Amino acid sequence: MPIKLLFATGPSINTRLLVAVITSVALLITEQRGQQLDFLRATLSFFIEPLRHLVDLPTVLIEQTTESINSYVELKNENGRLRDEQLIHQTRLLKLEALEKENIRLRALLENSFKLGEQVLIAELLAINMAPYEHILVVNKGTRFGVHPQQPVLDANGVVGQVFRALPLSSEIMLITDPNHAIPVQVNRNGLLTIAVGSGQPNRLILPFLPSNADIHPGDLLITSGLGGTFPQGYPVAIVDEFTSQPNKAFASITATPTAKLDRNRELMIVWSNSAPVPLIAKPQAPETAVTEENAHQ
């Protein structure tokens, strides 16, 4: 029966170290003199490479996560900056578009002011009152610029109304759609005379004094007739859009749409029908002499 030792002893640590050194030297010599260890190295690398990737995996994940977070933050900041720039550019484009439209309106007014043949003054809209029974505009020109009541007011497309009340620094203009306003007109096609009355509705006039057999049709252009002395002859007023004969009544039901853009105007033309020059700046009046010639002789 074999005897089992309680404390088995093996080679000492120095012996083991010597064997390891000798083995290493032998492997190095073998590596230098030939290619015998290439197959062994390739085989070992097949098992060691996954371990190396596994060891490097936490570092790689940390680096990729940090890079992704930094990229997300940069993209978010850049996105916010681009949105702010886009909003600024859109606001500038809106301003430029408004200026372009204003330029077009002013050009149209300027061109029409030369075509009218009368002296005109450009006034800017300040306020608007479109109550059911009152259509009044307020402009920034008044008696200081020579404006007076009953002056005709136009835009680039036709008659807007007339000056209702003139104040020193502003004026009130009654639109042709005001129910208290009436304007003598004639049909441009055949010269038929009638009166167009405001309906109290935006962009609608009524022709209440034409019989059912009147020679007027939808699409006819109505122009100022010059009667009454307020509106010079030949200005566009409205276009007939509906003609309804009423057999049981003396007059037909006729409506028309004004040619002027009553709900879109920012600038208007106040017209003088006479050739007398109009002062654009109020001239100070000379003080009256307190002493007459008779008092001077005395």
Backbone hydrogen bonds in HBPLUS format (Angstrom, degrees):
<---DONOR---> <-ACCEPTOR-->    atom                        ^
c    i                          cat <-CA-CA->   ^        H-A-AA   ^      H-
h    n   atom  resd res      DA  || num        DHA   H-A  angle D-A-AA Bond
n    s   type  num  typ     dist DA aas  dist angle  dist       angle   num
A0016-ARG N   A0012-SER O   3.07 MM   4  6.42 159.9  2.11 149.6 155.1     1
A0017-LEU N   A0013-ILE O   2.97 MM   4  6.16 157.6  2.02 144.1 150.1     2
A0018-LEU N   A0014-ASN O   2.90 MM   4  6.13 157.3  1.95 147.2 153.3     3
A0019-VAL N   A0015-THR O   2.90 MM   4  6.17 164.0  1.93 153.6 157.8     4
A0020-ALA N   A0016-ARG O   2.94 MM   4  6.21 156.6  2.00 148.9 155.3     5
A0021-VAL N   A0017-LEU O   2.92 MM   4  6.17 153.5  1.99 148.3 155.3     6
A0022-ILE N   A0018-LEU O   2.88 MM   4  6.11 169.8  1.89 156.5 159.3     7
A0023-THR N   A0019-VAL O   2.90 MM   4  6.04 158.2  1.94 146.0 152.6     8
A0024-SER N   A0020-ALA O   2.94 MM   4  6.10 156.2  1.99 143.1 149.4     9
A0025-VAL N   A0021-VAL O   2.87 MM   4  6.14 161.4  1.90 155.4 160.2    10
A0026-ALA N   A0022-ILE O   2.90 MM   4  6.08 159.6  1.94 147.8 154.0    11
A0027-LEU N   A0023-THR O   2.89 MM   4  6.15 154.0  1.95 146.7 153.8    12
A0028-LEU N   A0024-SER O   2.90 MM   4  6.14 158.0  1.95 149.9 155.7    13
A0029-ILE N   A0025-VAL O   2.91 MM   4  6.15 161.9  1.94 153.6 158.1    14
A0030-THR N   A0026-ALA O   2.90 MM   4  6.07 159.9  1.94 145.7 152.1    15
A0031-GLU N   A0027-LEU O   2.85 MM   4  6.03 152.6  1.92 145.8 153.3    16
A0032-GLN N   A0028-LEU O   2.95 MM   4  6.17 149.4  2.04 145.7 153.5    17
A0033-ARG N   A0029-ILE O   3.04 MM   4  6.20 149.9  2.13 149.6 157.0    18
A0034-GLY N   A0030-THR O   3.05 MM   4  6.01 130.4  2.31 144.1 154.3    19
A0038-ASP N   A0035-GLN O   3.36 MM   3  5.60 165.5  2.38 108.8 113.0    20
A0041-ARG N   A0037-LEU O   2.84 MM   4  6.05 158.2  1.89 152.6 158.9    21
A0042-ALA N   A0038-ASP O   2.88 MM   4  6.09 160.8  1.92 152.2 157.2    22
A0043-THR N   A0039-PHE O   2.95 MM   4  6.13 155.0  2.01 144.2 151.2    23
A0044-LEU N   A0040-LEU O   2.91 MM   4  6.13 161.9  1.94 149.6 154.4    24
A0045-SER N   A0041-ARG O   2.88 MM   4  6.05 154.4  1.95 147.6 155.0    25
A0046-PHE N   A0042-ALA O   3.17 MM   4  6.37 140.0  2.34 138.7 147.7    26
A0047-PHE N   A0044-LEU O   3.06 MM   3  5.44 135.7  2.26 104.7 115.8    27
A0048-ILE N   A0044-LEU O   2.87 MM   4  6.12 145.3  1.99 146.6 158.0    28
A0049-GLU N   A0045-SER O   2.88 MM   4  5.59 163.4  1.91 144.9 146.8    29
A0051-LEU N   A0048-ILE O   3.05 MM   3  5.20 114.9  2.49 100.2 116.3    30
A0052-ARG N   A0048-ILE O   2.93 MM   4  6.30 150.4  2.02 153.4 162.8    31
A0053-HIS N   A0049-GLU O   3.02 MM   4  6.34 161.2  2.05 155.3 159.8    32
A0054-LEU N   A0050-PRO O   2.86 MM   4  6.04 151.9  1.94 144.9 153.4    33
A0055-VAL N   A0051-LEU O   2.86 MM   4  6.13 149.7  1.95 145.9 153.7    34
A0056-ASP N   A0052-ARG O   2.94 MM   4  6.21 153.5  2.01 146.9 154.2    35
A0057-LEU N   A0053-HIS O   2.89 MM   4  5.87 121.1  2.25 139.2 153.5    36
A0060-VAL N   A0056-ASP O   3.01 MM   4  6.23 165.3  2.03 161.5 166.2    37
A0061-LEU N   A0057-LEU O   2.89 MM   4  6.05 165.5  1.91 159.5 163.5    38
A0062-ILE N   A0058-PRO O   2.94 MM   4  6.12 158.6  1.98 148.1 153.8    39
A0063-GLU N   A0059-THR O   2.97 MM   4  6.21 163.9  1.99 151.6 155.7    40
A0064-GLN N   A0060-VAL O   2.89 MM   4  6.11 166.1  1.91 155.4 159.2    41
A0065-THR N   A0061-LEU O   2.89 MM   4  5.96 158.9  1.93 147.4 153.7    42
A0066-THR N   A0062-ILE O   2.92 MM   4  6.08 162.6  1.95 150.0 154.9    43
A0067-GLU N   A0063-GLU O   2.93 MM   4  6.10 159.7  1.97 147.8 153.8    44
A0068-SER N   A0064-GLN O   2.85 MM   4  6.04 154.7  1.92 145.8 153.0    45
A0069-ILE N   A0065-THR O   2.93 MM   4  6.16 158.5  1.98 150.0 155.5    46
A0070-ASN N   A0066-THR O   2.95 MM   4  6.16 163.8  1.97 149.9 154.5    47
A0071-SER N   A0067-GLU O   2.87 MM   4  6.04 157.2  1.92 145.8 152.6    48
A0072-TYR N   A0068-SER O   2.90 MM   4  6.08 155.1  1.96 145.7 152.4    49
A0073-VAL N   A0069-ILE O   2.95 MM   4  6.20 161.5  1.98 152.2 156.8    50
A0074-GLU N   A0070-ASN O   2.93 MM   4  6.14 162.1  1.96 149.3 154.4    51
A0075-LEU N   A0071-SER O   2.87 MM   4  6.02 161.9  1.90 149.4 154.7    52
A0076-LYS N   A0072-TYR O   2.87 MM   4  6.02 155.5  1.93 146.9 153.9    53
A0077-ASN N   A0073-VAL O   2.93 MM   4  6.15 161.4  1.97 149.7 154.5    54
A0078-GLU N   A0074-GLU O   2.88 MM   4  6.05 161.5  1.91 149.6 155.3    55
A0079-ASN N   A0075-LEU O   2.80 MM   4  5.92 152.1  1.88 143.4 151.6    56
A0080-GLY N   A0076-LYS O   2.97 MM   4  6.22 158.7  2.02 147.0 152.1    57
A0081-ARG N   A0077-ASN O   2.94 MM   4  6.21 156.5  2.00 147.5 154.2    58
A0082-LEU N   A0078-GLU O   2.87 MM   4  6.08 160.1  1.91 149.8 155.1    59
A0083-ARG N   A0079-ASN O   2.94 MM   4  6.15 151.9  2.02 146.2 154.1    60
A0084-ASP N   A0080-GLY O   3.04 MM   4  6.28 157.1  2.09 146.0 151.8    61
A0085-GLU N   A0081-ARG O   2.96 MM   4  6.25 159.9  2.00 149.5 155.1    62
A0086-GLN N   A0082-LEU O   2.82 MM   4  6.00 153.8  1.89 144.9 152.6    63
A0087-LEU N   A0083-ARG O   2.92 MM   4  6.17 157.5  1.97 149.3 154.7    64
A0088-ILE N   A0084-ASP O   2.98 MM   4  6.25 158.0  2.03 148.6 154.7    65
A0089-HIS N   A0085-GLU O   2.87 MM   4  6.10 162.4  1.90 151.4 156.3    66
A0090-GLN N   A0086-GLN O   2.83 MM   4  6.03 156.3  1.89 149.1 156.0    67
A0091-THR N   A0087-LEU O   2.96 MM   4  6.16 156.6  2.01 146.1 152.2    68
A0092-ARG N   A0088-ILE O   2.96 MM   4  6.26 156.5  2.02 147.7 154.3    69
A0093-LEU N   A0089-HIS O   2.85 MM   4  6.09 153.7  1.92 147.0 154.6    70
A0094-LEU N   A0090-GLN O   2.90 MM   4  6.18 154.6  1.97 148.3 154.7    71
A0095-LYS N   A0091-THR O   3.00 MM   4  6.29 156.3  2.06 146.3 152.7    72
A0096-LEU N   A0092-ARG O   2.85 MM   4  6.12 160.1  1.89 150.3 155.9    73
A0097-GLU N   A0093-LEU O   2.76 MM   4  5.96 153.1  1.83 147.5 155.6    74
A0098-ALA N   A0094-LEU O   2.86 MM   4  6.12 155.6  1.92 147.1 153.5    75
A0099-LEU N   A0095-LYS O   2.90 MM   4  6.18 157.6  1.95 149.4 155.8    76
A0100-GLU N   A0096-LEU O   2.83 MM   4  6.03 150.0  1.92 144.4 153.1    77
A0101-LYS N   A0097-GLU O   2.95 MM   4  6.23 159.7  1.99 149.8 154.4    78
A0102-GLU N   A0098-ALA O   2.90 MM   4  6.11 156.4  1.96 146.7 153.9    79
A0103-ASN N   A0099-LEU O   2.85 MM   4  6.02 152.6  1.93 143.7 151.3    80
A0104-ILE N   A0100-GLU O   2.94 MM   4  6.25 151.1  2.03 144.9 152.7    81
A0105-ARG N   A0101-LYS O   2.91 MM   4  6.23 158.9  1.95 149.7 155.1    82
A0106-LEU N   A0102-GLU O   2.91 MM   4  6.14 165.6  1.93 152.5 156.3    83
A0107-ARG N   A0103-ASN O   2.89 MM   4  6.05 154.3  1.96 145.0 152.5    84
A0108-ALA N   A0104-ILE O   2.94 MM   4  6.17 157.9  1.99 147.7 153.7    85
A0109-LEU N   A0105-ARG O   2.89 MM   4  6.21 159.2  1.94 152.2 157.9    86
A0110-LEU N   A0106-LEU O   2.85 MM   4  6.02 159.7  1.89 147.4 153.4    87
A0111-GLU N   A0107-ARG O   2.87 MM   4  6.09 163.3  1.90 153.3 157.3    88
A0112-ASN N   A0108-ALA O   2.97 MM   4  6.13 162.8  2.00 148.6 153.6    89
A0113-SER N   A0109-LEU O   2.85 MM   4  5.97 143.4  1.98 145.3 155.6    90
A0115-LYS N   A0111-GLU O   3.29 MM   4  6.60 142.6  2.44 137.3 147.6    91
A0116-LEU N   A0112-ASN O   3.02 MM   4  6.16 138.6  2.20 147.9 157.1    92
A0272-TRP N   A0119-GLN O   2.77 MM 153  5.23 161.9  1.80 169.0 169.3    93
A0121-LEU N   A0270-ILE O   2.84 MM 149  5.10 139.1  2.01 139.6 152.5    94
A0270-ILE N   A0121-LEU O   2.86 MM 149  5.10 170.9  1.86 150.3 151.7    95
A0123-ALA N   A0268-LEU O   2.81 MM 145  5.23 164.7  1.84 150.6 155.5    96
A0268-LEU N   A0123-ALA O   2.78 MM 145  5.23 162.7  1.81 155.5 161.5    97
A0140-ASN N   A0124-GLU O   3.06 MM  16  5.66 141.7  2.21 146.8 158.3    98
A0125-LEU N   A0266-ARG O   2.89 MM 141  5.23 167.6  1.90 147.6 148.5    99
A0126-LEU N   A0138-VAL O   2.66 MM  12  5.37 167.1  1.68 160.6 157.2   100
A0127-ALA N   A0138-VAL O   3.25 MM  11  5.01 155.6  2.31 129.9 132.8   101
A0138-VAL N   A0127-ALA O   2.92 MM  11  5.01 160.8  1.96 144.2 140.5   102
A0129-ASN N   A0136-ILE O   2.76 MM   7  5.12 158.3  1.80 168.5 170.0   103
A0136-ILE N   A0129-ASN O   2.93 MM   7  5.12 158.2  1.98 148.3 152.5   104
A0131-ALA N   A0134-GLU O   3.01 MM   3  5.05 113.4  2.47 163.8 160.1   105
A0134-GLU N   A0131-ALA O   3.18 MM   3  5.05 174.1  2.18 111.6 111.6   106
A0175-LEU N   A0135-HIS O   3.05 MM  40  5.68 170.6  2.06 155.0 158.1   107
A0137-LEU N   A0173-ILE O   2.83 MM  36  4.98 158.9  1.87 143.4 150.6   108
A0173-ILE N   A0137-LEU O   2.69 MM  36  4.98 163.0  1.72 147.7 153.3   109
A0139-VAL N   A0171-SER O   2.96 MM  32  5.49 159.6  2.00 155.5 162.1   110
A0171-SER N   A0139-VAL O   3.21 MM  32  5.49 151.7  2.29 133.6 138.9   111
A0145-PHE N   A0142-GLY O   2.92 MM   3  5.67 159.2  1.97 121.9 128.0   112
A0147-VAL N   A0142-GLY O   3.26 MM   5  5.19 157.8  2.31 128.3 122.1   113
A0143-THR N   A0167-LEU O   2.77 MM  24  5.75 148.5  1.87 128.7 138.5   114
A0146-GLY N   A0143-THR O   2.98 MM   3  4.74 165.0  2.00 104.2 107.2   115
A0144-ARG N   A0168-PRO O   3.25 MM  24  5.21 159.5  2.29 129.5 131.6   116
A0150-GLN N   A0163-VAL O   2.80 MM  13  4.93 167.5  1.82 143.9 140.4   117
A0163-VAL N   A0151-GLN O   2.81 MM  12  5.15 153.2  1.88 143.8 152.3   118
A0271-VAL N   A0152-PRO O   3.00 MM 119  5.62 175.5  2.00 165.3 165.5   119
A0153-VAL N   A0161-GLY O   2.85 MM   8  5.24 154.4  1.91 147.9 140.6   120
A0160-VAL N   A0153-VAL O   2.81 MM   7  5.50 163.8  1.84 144.7 146.7   121
A0161-GLY N   A0153-VAL O   3.22 MM   8  5.24 158.8  2.26 138.0 138.5   122
A0154-LEU N   A0269-MET O   2.80 MM 115  5.07 160.7  1.83 148.2 153.8   123
A0269-MET N   A0154-LEU O   2.72 MM 115  5.07 169.5  1.73 161.4 160.5   124
A0155-ASP N   A0158-GLY O   3.01 MM   3  5.66 157.7  2.06 160.0 167.1   125
A0159-VAL N   A0236-PRO O   2.93 MM  77  6.30 151.8  2.01 160.6 168.5   126
A0176-ILE N   A0160-VAL O   3.02 MM  16  6.13 145.2  2.15 148.0 143.4   127
A0162-GLN N   A0174-MET O   3.10 MM  12  5.59 150.0  2.19 146.6 153.1   128
A0174-MET N   A0162-GLN O   2.91 MM  12  5.59 150.2  2.00 174.2 164.4   129
A0164-PHE N   A0172-GLU O   2.63 MM   8  5.42 159.9  1.67 149.0 155.4   130
A0165-ARG N   A0172-GLU O   3.23 MM   7  5.04 158.3  2.28 130.8 133.8   131
A0172-GLU N   A0165-ARG O   2.72 MM   7  5.04 166.9  1.74 157.0 161.8   132
A0167-LEU N   A0170-SER O   2.78 MM   3  5.19 152.7  1.86 158.5 165.9   133
A0178-ASP N   A0175-LEU O   3.09 MM   3  5.47 164.2  2.12 110.9 115.9   134
A0200-GLY N   A0177-THR O   2.91 MM  23  5.68 153.4  1.98 162.5 171.4   135
A0181-HIS N   A0178-ASP O   2.95 MM   3  5.35 163.7  1.98 122.2 124.1   136
A0198-GLY N   A0181-HIS O   3.04 MM  17  5.59 163.5  2.07 156.9 157.7   137
A0183-ILE N   A0196-ALA O   2.92 MM  13  5.35 156.6  1.98 148.4 156.1   138
A0196-ALA N   A0183-ILE O   2.95 MM  13  5.35 172.6  1.96 153.5 152.0   139
A0225-SER N   A0184-PRO O   3.34 MM  41  5.85 164.3  2.36 120.6 121.9   140
A0185-VAL N   A0194-THR O   2.94 MM   9  5.56 168.0  1.95 143.8 147.8   141
A0194-THR N   A0185-VAL O   2.97 MM   9  5.56 159.7  2.01 155.5 153.1   142
A0186-GLN N   A0223-ILE O   2.85 MM  37  5.57 144.8  1.98 153.7 164.5   143
A0223-ILE N   A0186-GLN O   3.03 MM  37  5.57 166.3  2.05 157.6 159.1   144
A0187-VAL N   A0192-LEU O   2.75 MM   5  5.02 148.1  1.84 137.2 146.8   145
A0191-GLY N   A0187-VAL O   2.64 MM   4  4.94 144.5  1.77 156.9 160.3   146
A0188-ASN N   A0221-LEU O   2.84 MM  33  5.56 176.3  1.84 172.7 172.4   147
A0197-VAL N   A0206-ILE O   2.78 MM   9  5.18 172.2  1.79 160.1 160.9   148
A0206-ILE N   A0197-VAL O   2.84 MM   9  5.18 162.7  1.87 155.0 160.6   149
A0205-LEU N   A0256-ALA O   2.79 MM  51  5.07 158.1  1.83 154.8 158.0   150
A0256-ALA N   A0205-LEU O   3.01 MM  51  5.07 151.3  2.09 131.7 135.0   151
A0207-LEU N   A0254-ILE O   3.03 MM  47  5.33 165.5  2.05 145.0 145.4   152
A0252-ALA N   A0210-LEU O   2.84 MM  42  6.05 161.4  1.87 157.9 161.7   153
A0214-ALA N   A0211-PRO O   3.19 MM   3  5.44 157.9  2.24 116.3 116.1   154
A0216-ILE N   A0214-ALA O   2.96 MM   2  5.69 128.5  2.23 107.6  92.2   155
A0220-ASP N   A0217-HIS O   3.12 MM   3  5.81 158.6  2.17 143.5 143.8   156
A0219-GLY N   A0240-VAL O   2.59 MM  21  5.15 162.6  1.62 141.1 145.8   157
A0240-VAL N   A0220-ASP O   2.94 MM  20  5.37 162.5  1.97 156.3 158.9   158
A0222-LEU N   A0238-ALA O   2.75 MM  16  5.17 171.7  1.76 165.2 162.2   159
A0237-VAL N   A0222-LEU O   2.79 MM  15  5.49 159.2  1.83 160.4 153.7   160
A0238-ALA N   A0222-LEU O   3.33 MM  16  5.17 155.2  2.40 126.0 132.6   161
A0224-THR N   A0235-TYR O   2.82 MM  11  5.21 149.7  1.91 140.9 150.6   162
A0234-GLY N   A0224-THR O   2.95 MM  10  5.18 171.6  1.95 137.1 135.6   163
A0259-THR N   A0237-VAL O   3.03 MM  22  5.80 157.6  2.08 120.5 125.1   164
A0239-ILE N   A0257-THR O   2.88 MM  18  5.35 151.7  1.96 138.5 144.9   165
A0257-THR N   A0239-ILE O   2.91 MM  18  5.35 159.2  1.96 147.8 145.8   166
A0241-ASP N   A0255-THR O   3.09 MM  14  6.08 162.3  2.12 135.3 141.0   167
A0255-THR N   A0242-GLU O   3.13 MM  13  5.37 157.5  2.18 140.8 147.0   168
A0244-THR N   A0253-SER O   2.82 MM   9  5.01 155.8  1.87 147.2 154.3   169
A0253-SER N   A0244-THR O   2.78 MM   9  5.01 168.1  1.79 162.5 158.8   170
A0249-LYS N   A0246-GLN O   3.01 MM   3  5.40 164.8  2.03 118.5 123.0   171
A0264-ARG N   A0261-LYS O   3.24 MM   3  5.44 169.1  2.25 111.9 114.7   172
A0296-ALA N   A0292-THR O   2.89 MM   4  6.13 145.0  2.02 141.5 152.5   173
A0297-HIS N   A0293-GLU O   2.89 MM   4  6.26 150.3  1.98 150.2 157.1   174
A0298-GLN N   A0294-GLU O   3.00 MM   4  6.27 149.4  2.09 143.4 152.5   175
